[in-house]
Amino acid sequence: MTLDGITISAIVEELQDKITDGKIQKINQINDSLIILTIYNKETYKLLISIDSSNTRIHFTTKSFQNPTRPPNFCMVLRKHLQGFRIINIEQNKLDRTIIFTIDSFNELGIKSEKKLILDIMGKHSNLVLINEENKVIDAIKRISHDMSRVRAVYPGSSFDLIGSGKIDIDQETVDLSQLDIEDKTQIFRIFYSNFTGFSPLIGHEIAYKANLDSRRPFGSLDEKELQALNASFNKIRTTIVNKNFSPLAYLDEKTDRLIDYYCFELDHLAGLKQYDDSISNIIDNFYLENLHDDSLGQAKNALKDKIDHLLQKDIKKLDLMEKDLVKSKDYDQYRIEGDLLSSSVHLLKKGMDQVEVYNYYSNENLIIDLESHKSPWENVEKKYKKGKKLHRTNKILQDKIPLVKGEILYLDSILNSIDLVSNTSELEEIKDELIKGDYIKKTRSKKKKKVQEKSEPYKFITDNKLIIYVGKNNQQNEQITLKEANKDDYFFHVKDLPGSHVILKNNQNILEEEDILAAAYLAAKHSKASNDLNVDVDYTEKKNVYKEKGAKPGMVYYNNFITLRVDLENKPKNIRQLAD
């Protein structure tokens, strides 16, 4: 599924047709990332807006949601400024992933004014922002401080400007690929999302496919005829986009009829049964009805993530303060030296002096030392020694504690990654149990008898060479598959220096094929905190090189004798398939 700028263009066209001049009747915020606008324009529409990093989207929906007992503050702000008013314009920022709703509203003085509701669809940086006529932020679903982002701060009263992609806008310019500054080693499919606003890797593969070219060929390897074919394919798709000749369709699994992908026009390189629809919203809504887990689970995940993120932020602040104190404490030896120098030159000191110049026999040069004028000479000497001893003790304590706090941060970060991988209640309960045992959250009391949860299972994949790959979804599974079930000659994979799943490649052969190693590395990258990046480093080693230190947090292991691979997450291996749990 790719919600790129081209698909958003199709969505905006549908929104313009159905809800321009529509009245916003209700506004509900289901959780921290999900807003539902009920809009009437000859008929009633429910517009879903999600800024969840794993499923950011906007479309009409038929799904019912349970509203929280108390609406969040952002919801109340939207109700105050938008509820009861009409949408007078809907537009996309060029072909970028930004949608702007203009609403005919009133300002604080009761004078007619326009408000804008702006949706940025940018993965983990997605946001929904309400601004006034002066481009000042009224509020945002995610407030962003200057410390959190160097690109753009978003908080009440801040100026809000659209962020351009810096890429070529195909609506404004006709481009011949040969005129672009493209490195010879650039793979064909990368050319388009790297240079043109709104394009995704998916469209790059389609353009190459229609030109009868391997999408991963280096651009510099094309001859004149192949370049002409690529240009022709690109311009044909460009015409479709510019003229908005959209024909939304879903791709279904041929065996199960499950909806597995969609796009706003037909893509020949995608396999599967095709199901067309007049509404791109219908297709997206159906896709998420089939592929996204029920909202009650989503709300439970978000609630737990909020608790863990709160603990994580506290530890991050604590670490920052401790590291600053550590820098200061390193001066302990200087205070000892000053104490020694003052002690040997005490005859030069008099009460009332605020500094003295003495000979520093440690460095063979004169040194000016600050004094406390209200103290006697020996009191100043004693003060320097006490300060030095105190800083020395602080330095030792901090050197012991800082690694522990860093370990806590890594652990809590790994928990957040595990929560993102949760697919059912059992898996979430396992994470909660782990956190309760570690005293991170309190055990909730319930009058109802708690159902016995079935033990969850890790993801299981098989390669074309009949090798099994296990992917842990949480720390309990990670320890099970790595420390208890893996043989010493099986292979362990983990994203480099970031939280992620343990991945075990069962070694049933004397020599593993490179394609099996690449498949396991891809799964380790895909099930990690770096899953939204294009290129991810993954370490792998034999299981015998993996160990856990005594007292370490669940799932936290160390390994050595490893090899690091660079994984391209746009290049999904074709030699693996997932097995049912």
Number of C-alpha atoms within 10 A of each C-alpha: 13 15 23 22 22 25 23 25 27 23 24 20 17 18 19 18 10 17 23 20 19 23 23 23 17 16 22 22 26 20 21 18 20 19 21 24 21 19 26 19 15 10 9 15 20 19 20 21 20 25 25 19 17 12 16 20 23 25 22 23 20 13 10 9 13 11 12 12 7 9 14 15 12 21 20 16 15 22 17 12 20 26 20 17 18 21 25 16 17 21 17 19 16 18 25 24 22 24 24 19 19 22 25 20 21 16 13 8 6 8 9 11 13 19 23 23 22 23 23 21 26 17 15 13 14 21 24 24 24 26 22 22 12 10 15 17 23 23 22 22 23 17 15 17 13 11 7 11 11 9 7 16 18 24 20 17 13 16 16 21 12 10 12 11 16 9 14 17 17 19 14 9 8 11 15 14 16 11 7 10 8 16 11 13 12 16 19 25 25 21 21 23 17 18 18 18 23 26 23 20 20 20 22 21 23 22 29 22 18 18 19 13 18 13 20 16 16 17 20 14 14 15 9 10 9 15 19 16 17 23 18 16 18 22 17 13 17 16 13 12 20 14 10 15 13 21 15 23 24 26 24 18 14 13 8 7 11 15 23 16 19 25 24 25 21 17 18 11 14 14 12 16 16 16 13 17 13 12 19 28 21 17 26 26 20 17 19 15 15 13 12 12 13 14 14 12 15 17 17 15 20 19 14 18 19 14 12 19 16 12 16 19 13 13 17 16 11 14 20 13 11 19 15 10 15 20 10 13 21 15 15 21 16 14 21 21 17 22 24 18 20 26 18 13 16 17 10 12 20 16 15 13 15 14 14 15 15 18 15 16 12 8 8 8 9 11 15 12 15 13 22 15 14 13 16 17 23 17 14 23 24 17 18 23 21 16 19 23 17 13 21 20 14 19 21 13 12 18 14 11 14 17 12 13 16 15 15 17 19 17 20 23 18 23 26 23 22 24 20 21 19 20 17 14 16 16 23 22 15 20 20 19 14 18 18 14 11 12 10 14 16 12 12 6 7 7 5 6 6 8 6 7 11 10 10 19 18 21 16 17 21 20 19 12 14 13 16 20 27 27 25 26 27 31 23 18 25 24 19 17 21 27 18 10 12 21 16 16 17 19 24 29 29 27 30 19 10 17 22 32 30 29 30 31 28 22 19 13 11 7 7 15 10 8 16 23 15 19 21 29 29 28 28 31 31 21 24 24 19 20 18 16 13 12 15 21 19 25 21 26 20 22 22 18 16 18 14 15 9 6 7 11 17 19 23 19 16 10 17 14 11 15 11 15 17 16 23 18 18 14 12 14 18 10 14 21 13 13 11 7 9
